[in-house]
Each structure stands twice: as C-alpha cells, then as structure tokens.
Amino acid sequence: MVRVDLAHDAFILFSPSDKPRFAHVAFRVDVQRFHEIVERLRLRGIPLGNDPNDAKNGMTDDFLGGAGRVYFTDDNGHLWEVARSDVRSRERSEARRPKLFCGG
C-alpha cells in the first residue's frame, strides 16, 4: 500500500492490484488551486471536461451550479473530479439541497 499525504492532514491510500477496478475520486479545492490544476492538465495534454459522461469536452464551468468543475481519467480508467469551492457556490448548493424535517 502506498500513502500520498496531502494538505490539511488529508491523504490517499493506493493498493497495488493485478486488475484495477473503476474508481471515482473527487476533491474540492480553492479558486487558485483549481486554476493551477486545470492549467497543469492542459499543459500535459490531458483531456478534461465538466461532465462525467463527457470528460473530454474541454469545459470547466459547473453545470451543477458551483464555481467550476472538471473531470478527467487516468490510464487505468479512474474518473478524477476537481470542484472549485467558494462561498457563493456553497451557498447556492446548500439552498438547492432538500431540507430534512425531524419533527418531535
């Protein structure tokens, strides 16, 4: 098993496998980091898109109403998602979330 440490005490564990299975890995990052990631992907020629069903459409706007979102796949077919976070997009997202009522 390989551990990759990230910022803010987060980490990812990778387990070796003879036959990789599909995975969807998602990250929420700040505005600056989002633009850095998109630029890095483009410089490396890695296709990206804002739709998980069309991860090569080249767009970065968030059709879910957030501030930005990209998907891309790695050589093993895993789907990676990077969503841009800002206060307004979180507020819009929370406003659309169904309210749960726990009456007493």
C-alpha positions in Angstrom: 0.0 0.0 0.0 1.3 3.5 -0.9 0.2 6.6 1.1 0.3 10.0 -0.5 0.0 12.8 2.0 -2.0 15.9 1.0 -2.6 19.3 2.7 -4.8 19.7 5.8 -4.0 16.2 7.2 -5.7 14.5 4.2 -4.1 11.5 2.4 -4.9 8.9 -0.3 -4.1 5.2 0.0 -3.2 3.3 -3.1 -3.3 -0.5 -3.0 -1.5 -2.5 -5.7 -3.7 -4.7 -7.8 -3.2 -7.0 -10.8 -6.6 -5.9 -12.1 -7.6 -2.3 -11.4 -11.2 -1.6 -10.7 -13.1 1.6 -11.6 -12.9 4.4 -9.0 -14.3 7.9 -8.8 -12.1 10.3 -6.8 -13.2 13.8 -6.0 -11.6 16.9 -4.5 -12.9 20.3 -3.6 -10.2 23.0 -3.9 -10.0 26.8 -3.6 -10.1 29.1 -6.6 -6.3 29.4 -7.1 -5.7 25.6 -6.8 -8.5 24.9 -9.2 -6.9 27.1 -11.9 -3.4 25.6 -11.2 -4.8 22.1 -11.7 -6.7 22.9 -14.9 -3.6 24.6 -16.3 -1.4 21.6 -15.4 -3.8 19.2 -17.0 -3.9 21.3 -20.2 -0.1 21.7 -20.3 0.3 17.9 -20.1 -2.3 17.4 -22.8 -4.7 15.5 -20.5 -8.3 15.8 -21.8 -10.7 17.3 -19.3 -14.4 18.3 -19.2 -17.1 19.5 -16.9 -19.4 16.5 -17.4 -18.6 13.0 -16.1 -20.2 11.5 -19.2 -18.1 13.7 -21.5 -14.8 14.2 -19.6 -13.1 15.5 -22.7 -15.4 18.4 -23.7 -12.7 21.0 -22.5 -15.2 23.0 -20.4 -14.6 24.0 -16.8 -17.9 25.7 -15.8 -20.0 23.8 -13.3 -23.3 22.6 -14.7 -24.3 21.8 -11.1 -24.3 25.5 -10.2 -20.9 25.6 -8.5 -17.9 27.8 -9.3 -16.1 25.3 -11.5 -15.7 21.6 -12.0 -13.5 19.3 -14.2 -13.3 15.6 -14.7 -10.5 13.6 -16.3 -9.5 9.9 -16.4 -6.2 8.3 -15.7 -4.5 5.4 -17.6 -6.4 2.9 -15.6 -9.8 4.4 -16.4 -10.4 6.0 -13.0 -12.5 9.2 -13.0 -11.0 12.1 -11.2 -13.1 15.1 -10.3 -11.9 18.6 -9.1 -14.6 21.0 -7.9 -13.8 24.7 -7.3 -15.1 25.9 -4.0 -16.1 29.4 -3.0 -18.6 30.9 -0.5 -21.3 31.7 -3.1 -21.2 28.3 -4.8 -21.5 26.6 -1.4 -24.5 28.8 -0.5 -26.2 28.0 -3.8 -25.6 24.3 -3.4 -26.9 24.3 0.2 -30.0 26.3 -0.9 -30.8 23.6 -3.5 -30.3 20.7 -1.0 -33.5 19.3 0.3 -34.4 20.3 3.8 -34.9 17.4 6.2 -37.6 17.7 8.8 -37.2 15.8 12.0 -40.3 16.7 13.9 -40.9 16.0 17.5 
